[in-house]
Amino acid sequence: MAYFVALASAFLVLSAGTALRPGRRGLFAALAYPVGWAAGELAGQGIALELALLGVLWWWGWPTTHWLSALVLGLAGLVVLENFSLIVILFLSRSVVRRAMSRSPDRPLTIGRPRDDVFGRWWRTALQIPLHPRDMRLHKNIEYGPLERHRLDVWRFSTTPANAPVIYYVHGGAWTFGDKREQGRPMLHEFVRRGWIVVAINYRLAPRFPWPAQIEDVTRALGWIKKNIATYGGDPDRVVVAGGSAGGHLAALLALSADDSTWRPEELSELSDWSVRGALSFYGVLEMSGDEAHWRGLGRALRRLLTQRVVQLPYEGNEPLYVALSPYERIKSDSPPFFVVQGTNDTLVEVNVARAFVTKFRAVAFAPLYYVELPFTQHAFDLTASPRTSATTRAAVAFAESVTRDRPPLTTELIASYQVPPTQLQVERGGQWIDVLDGAAEYGSLFVVTSDNPFSQVLTPDDNETRRRDLRKFLTARHIEYHEARGRDLRGEWPDEIGVALPNVTRESARALALSWEQFAFYEVTTDGVVVRESASDFVLS
């Protein structure tokens, strides 16, 4: 028995060591995920198992051989020390997540504390089993298309308010396996308890159904949500898409492809709005070429998976196809807000993939991106209801709530108020306000954008001042030239709004900036006159 306990303890030592420092070569690399994930997320159980082994050995008869007794005790001490370190890391993740959100360079967010969790109470976190709420209403296996895998579940409560925001979850599994019932459950339970509608889908899997079947199904399901979710109490205009691993890839790709009709089903051609308010990517595959500049040794395995089982076409000669399915390559100025979570010890998705995506997004897109990088964290950490998972869930909730605020309708009265006149547009020159047409004559064609009063909902002066500072900080960081501008309602029915005049940007960039600062409209100014354009559609408002 002593030899068995020693061997079992040695395995627990190696398992915890793998969680702290996963192997990257040979057999160690193959075992890094399954062994490291279990040890990293179940560290408390690891200590309990070791103590149980010692108890059994004591009951059976403690070894009388000195060296064997010392070996058992030494290994047990290492097991406890390593697993205690993993438990400390789990709890320290809370402060890591809070700092990442509050120090984000784009519109920082303050997230709640553990006591603010609605569903993820301390005892659920201690238990770590993602049990669903007993009083949750689950509408199972609703058809969103004609095929067997075209099924989705809708989660809600009887008390869920009407026109609730929607979290649309796409499961992972290397595009080849997985099910809508298995993943993201601790986070989704918190969302549904907070009054959200949850939609979780199945989609066709490779290799039986090669690419692009997966993104076609994810797009089709979004179309179903836009057309039908109101029947279940959801708001089709307030959808946030989320996913982990391959699901994180599909969620990101969907969010970045709102203006691409390639994967849309023909029977939904009448649907015009394929956008989402934001995307949550957990350890997502955000770069799909396998470029080792991003993947640092893991790219060959990704490319082999894609070429042999998922896409089933060689990379050479089909490079444009692989570029098209990569979220990294689809980032544009008008991309929607993103929330990205990645672990540094992930042995399936290299952390540099997320870092590269974040760097490019913050350089190109105008919407905010929140990035949480979790130290000593393996792939799929959020399958259990751990302190780390509850922390990222609070951050996900804060992000999703920030991008799904109600938007009032754009009324004819509002459209009339945007016109020039009655609005007077001015640009600052040398400390003096001049008419915007004179500004266009001096600076060239201009676009005028404000951050004040999002969607014409009047904020306090302090809130507007904070938004103004953040907008100018953003423009300065992007090296975008601007001049101070203001809009004045000559009728006195609306407070002055302070904005910026942008002389050297494209209309697409100006529109993206207006969208990211939640504005109904922006102004295009030439020496010939002023045109009011709707941010959502780029149409002229008159």
Backbone hydrogen bonds, N-H to C=O, Kabsch-Sander energy under -0.5 kcal/mol:
donor,donor_aa,acceptor,acceptor_aa,energy
5,V,1,M,-2.7
6,A,2,A,-2.4
7,L,3,Y,-2.6
8,A,4,F,-2.9
9,S,5,V,-2.6
10,A,6,A,-2.5
11,F,7,L,-2.2
12,L,8,A,-2.1
13,V,9,S,-2.4
14,L,10,A,-2.4
15,S,11,F,-2.5
16,A,12,L,-2.4
17,G,13,V,-2.4
18,T,14,L,-2.2
19,A,15,S,-1.9
20,L,16,A,-1.9
21,R,17,G,-2.9
28,F,25,R,-0.8
29,A,25,R,-1.2
30,A,26,G,-1.6
31,L,27,L,-1.9
32,A,28,F,-1.0
33,Y,29,A,-0.6
35,V,31,L,-2.1
36,G,31,L,-0.8
36,G,32,A,-1.3
37,W,33,Y,-2.8
38,A,34,P,-1.4
39,A,35,V,-2.2
40,G,36,G,-2.5
41,E,37,W,-2.4
42,L,38,A,-1.5
46,G,42,L,-1.7
47,I,43,A,-1.9
48,A,44,G,-2.2
49,L,45,Q,-2.6
50,E,46,G,-2.0
51,L,47,I,-2.5
52,A,48,A,-2.1
53,L,49,L,-2.3
54,L,50,E,-2.2
55,G,51,L,-2.3
56,V,52,A,-2.4
57,L,53,L,-2.4
58,W,54,L,-2.4
59,W,55,G,-2.3
60,W,56,V,-2.8
61,G,57,L,-2.7
69,S,65,T,-2.4
70,A,66,H,-2.6
71,L,67,W,-2.1
72,V,68,L,-2.3
73,L,69,S,-2.3
74,G,70,A,-2.7
75,L,71,L,-2.6
76,A,72,V,-2.3
77,G,73,L,-2.4
78,L,74,G,-2.0
79,V,75,L,-2.4
80,V,76,A,-2.4
81,L,77,G,-2.5
82,E,78,L,-2.9
83,N,79,V,-2.4
84,F,80,V,-2.4
85,S,81,L,-2.0
86,L,82,E,-1.9
87,I,83,N,-2.1
88,V,84,F,-2.4
89,I,85,S,-2.2
90,L,86,L,-2.0
91,F,87,I,-1.9
92,L,88,V,-2.6
93,S,89,I,-1.4
94,R,91,F,-1.3
95,S,91,F,-0.5
95,S,92,L,-0.5
96,V,92,L,-1.8
97,V,93,S,-2.6
98,R,94,R,-2.3
99,R,95,S,-2.5
100,A,96,V,-2.2
101,M,97,V,-2.0
102,S,98,R,-2.5
103,R,99,R,-2.0
104,S,101,M,-0.8
107,R,105,P,-0.6
109,L,101,M,-2.1
111,I,109,L,-0.5
116,D,113,R,-2.2
117,D,114,P,-1.5
121,R,119,F,-2.5
124,R,121,R,-0.5
125,T,121,R,-2.0
126,A,122,W,-2.6
127,L,123,W,-2.1
128,Q,124,R,-2.2
131,L,129,I,-2.4
136,M,133,P,-1.4
137,R,156,R,-3.4
138,L,136,M,-0.6
139,H,137,R,-0.6
139,H,154,V,-2.8
140,K,138,L,-0.8
142,I,152,L,-3.1
144,Y,150,H,-1.4
145,G,150,H,-0.8
150,H,147,L,-1.3
151,R,149,R,-2.3
152,L,142,I,-1.9
153,D,200,A,-2.8
154,V,139,H,-2.1
155,W,198,V,-3.1
156,R,137,R,-1.9
160,T,157,F,-1.2
164,A,161,P,-0.6
164,A,233,G,-2.8
166,V,238,R,-2.9
167,I,197,I,-2.8
168,Y,166,V,-0.6
168,Y,240,V,-3.0
169,Y,167,I,-0.7
169,Y,199,V,-3.1
170,V,242,A,-2.4
171,H,169,Y,-0.5
171,H,201,I,-0.6
176,T,173,G,-2.2
177,F,173,G,-1.6
182,E,179,D,-1.7
183,Q,179,D,-0.6
188,L,184,G,-2.5
189,H,185,R,-2.8
190,E,186,P,-1.4
191,F,187,M,-2.1
192,V,188,L,-2.7
193,R,189,H,-2.0
194,R,190,E,-1.3
195,G,192,V,-1.3
196,W,191,F,-1.9
197,I,165,P,-2.6
198,V,155,W,-1.9
199,V,167,I,-2.5
200,A,153,D,-2.2
201,I,169,Y,-1.6
202,N,151,R,-2.6
206,A,175,W,-2.9
209,F,205,L,-1.9
211,W,310,V,-2.3
213,A,210,P,-1.9
216,E,212,P,-2.4
217,D,213,A,-2.0
218,V,214,Q,-2.1
219,T,215,I,-2.3
220,R,216,E,-2.4
221,A,217,D,-2.6
222,L,218,V,-1.5
223,G,219,T,-2.1
224,W,220,R,-2.1
225,I,221,A,-2.3
226,K,222,L,-2.7
227,K,223,G,-1.8
228,N,224,W,-2.8
229,I,225,I,-2.1
231,T,228,N,-1.7
232,Y,229,I,-1.2
233,G,230,A,-1.4
234,G,229,I,-2.5
235,D,164,A,-2.8
238,R,235,D,-1.9
240,V,166,V,-2.7
241,V,278,G,-2.1
242,A,168,Y,-2.9
243,G,280,L,-1.6
244,G,170,V,-0.9
245,S,282,F,-2.6
247,G,244,G,-2.2
249,H,245,S,-1.9
250,L,246,A,-2.3
251,A,247,G,-2.6
252,A,248,G,-2.2
253,L,249,H,-2.8
254,L,250,L,-2.4
255,A,251,A,-2.2
256,L,252,A,-1.9
257,S,254,L,-1.3
258,A,255,A,-0.6
260,D,257,S,-2.0
261,S,259,D,-0.6
264,R,261,S,-1.3
268,L,265,P,-1.5
269,S,266,E,-1.7
271,L,268,L,-1.7
274,W,272,S,-0.8
277,R,239,V,-3.0
278,G,239,V,-0.7
279,A,337,P,-1.7
280,L,241,V,-2.4
281,S,279,A,-0.5
281,S,339,F,-2.9
282,F,243,G,-2.6
282,F,280,L,-0.6
283,Y,281,S,-0.6
283,Y,341,V,-3.4
285,V,245,S,-1.4
286,L,284,G,-1.5
294,H,291,D,-1.9
295,W,291,D,-2.3
296,R,292,E,-2.1
298,L,295,W,-1.2
302,L,298,L,-1.5
303,R,299,G,-2.7
304,R,300,R,-2.2
305,L,301,A,-2.2
306,L,302,L,-2.6
307,T,303,R,-2.8
308,Q,304,R,-2.2
309,R,305,L,-2.1
310,V,305,L,-1.6
311,V,306,L,-2.1
312,Q,306,L,-2.0
318,N,315,Y,-2.0
321,L,318,N,-0.8
322,Y,318,N,-1.5
323,V,319,E,-2.3
324,A,320,P,-2.2
325,L,321,L,-1.2
326,S,323,V,-1.4
328,Y,286,L,-2.0
329,E,326,S,-1.1
330,R,327,P,-1.6
331,I,328,Y,-0.7
335,S,332,K,-1.6
338,F,368,P,-1.7
339,F,279,A,-2.1
340,V,370,Y,-3.0
341,V,281,S,-2.4
342,Q,372,V,-2.3
344,T,374,L,-2.5
345,N,377,T,-1.2
346,D,343,G,-1.0
350,E,348,L,-0.5
353,V,350,E,-1.9
354,A,350,E,-0.7
355,R,351,V,-2.0
356,A,352,N,-2.6
357,F,353,V,-1.9
358,V,354,A,-2.8
359,T,355,R,-2.6
360,K,356,A,-2.4
361,F,357,F,-2.8
362,R,358,V,-2.5
363,A,359,T,-1.0
364,V,360,K,-1.8
365,A,361,F,-2.2
366,F,333,S,-2.2
370,Y,338,F,-2.3
371,Y,369,L,-0.5
372,V,340,V,-2.8
373,E,371,Y,-0.5
374,L,342,Q,-2.6
374,L,372,V,-0.6
377,T,374,L,-0.9
381,F,378,Q,-0.8
383,L,380,A,-1.4
384,T,381,F,-1.0
385,A,128,Q,-1.7
386,S,384,T,-1.6
390,S,386,S,-2.6
391,A,387,P,-1.6
392,T,388,R,-2.2
393,T,389,T,-2.2
394,R,390,S,-2.0
395,A,391,A,-1.8
396,A,392,T,-2.5
397,V,393,T,-2.6
398,A,394,R,-2.3
399,F,395,A,-2.5
400,A,396,A,-2.9
401,E,397,V,-2.8
402,S,398,A,-1.6
403,V,399,F,-1.3
404,T,400,A,-0.6
404,T,401,E,-0.6
411,T,409,P,-1.2
415,I,411,T,-2.4
416,A,412,T,-2.3
417,S,413,E,-1.9
418,Y,414,L,-1.4
419,Q,415,I,-0.7
419,Q,416,A,-0.8
423,T,419,Q,-2.7
424,Q,488,R,-3.2
425,L,423,T,-0.6
426,Q,486,R,-2.4
427,V,434,I,-2.7
428,E,484,E,-2.8
429,R,432,Q,-3.4
432,Q,429,R,-1.6
434,I,427,V,-3.0
436,V,425,L,-2.0
438,D,435,D,-0.5
439,G,435,D,-1.9
440,A,436,V,-2.2
441,A,437,L,-1.8
442,E,438,D,-1.5
443,Y,439,G,-3.4
444,G,440,A,-1.8
446,L,525,V,-2.6
447,F,502,L,-1.2
448,V,523,Y,-2.1
449,V,447,F,-0.5
449,V,500,V,-2.3
451,S,498,I,-0.7
452,D,498,I,-0.5
455,F,518,E,-2.4
456,S,453,N,-1.7
457,Q,454,P,-1.6
458,V,456,S,-0.7
464,N,460,T,-2.5
465,E,461,P,-2.2
466,T,462,D,-2.1
467,R,463,D,-2.1
468,R,464,N,-2.3
469,R,465,E,-2.2
470,D,466,T,-2.3
471,L,467,R,-2.4
472,R,468,R,-2.3
473,K,469,R,-2.4
474,F,470,D,-2.3
475,L,471,L,-2.5
476,T,472,R,-2.4
477,A,473,K,-2.2
478,R,474,F,-1.7
479,H,476,T,-1.2
480,I,475,L,-2.7
481,E,479,H,-0.6
483,H,501,A,-2.1
485,A,499,G,-2.1
486,R,426,Q,-2.2
487,G,497,E,-2.7
488,R,424,Q,-2.4
489,D,494,W,-0.6
490,L,422,P,-1.8
490,L,488,R,-0.9
492,G,489,D,-1.9
497,E,487,G,-2.2
499,G,485,A,-3.1
500,V,449,V,-3.0
501,A,483,H,-3.3
502,L,447,F,-3.0
502,L,500,V,-0.5
510,A,506,T,-2.2
511,R,507,R,-2.8
512,A,508,E,-2.3
513,L,509,S,-2.3
514,A,510,A,-2.3
515,L,511,R,-2.6
516,S,512,A,-2.5
517,W,513,L,-1.4
518,E,515,L,-1.8
519,Q,514,A,-2.2
522,F,533,R,-2.1
523,Y,448,V,-2.2
524,E,531,V,-3.0
525,V,446,L,-3.3
525,V,523,Y,-0.5
526,T,529,G,-2.4
529,G,526,T,-1.2
531,V,524,E,-2.8
533,R,522,F,-2.8
533,R,531,V,-0.5
534,E,539,F,-3.2
535,S,520,F,-2.8
538,D,534,E,-2.4
541,L,532,V,-3.0
542,S,540,V,-0.6
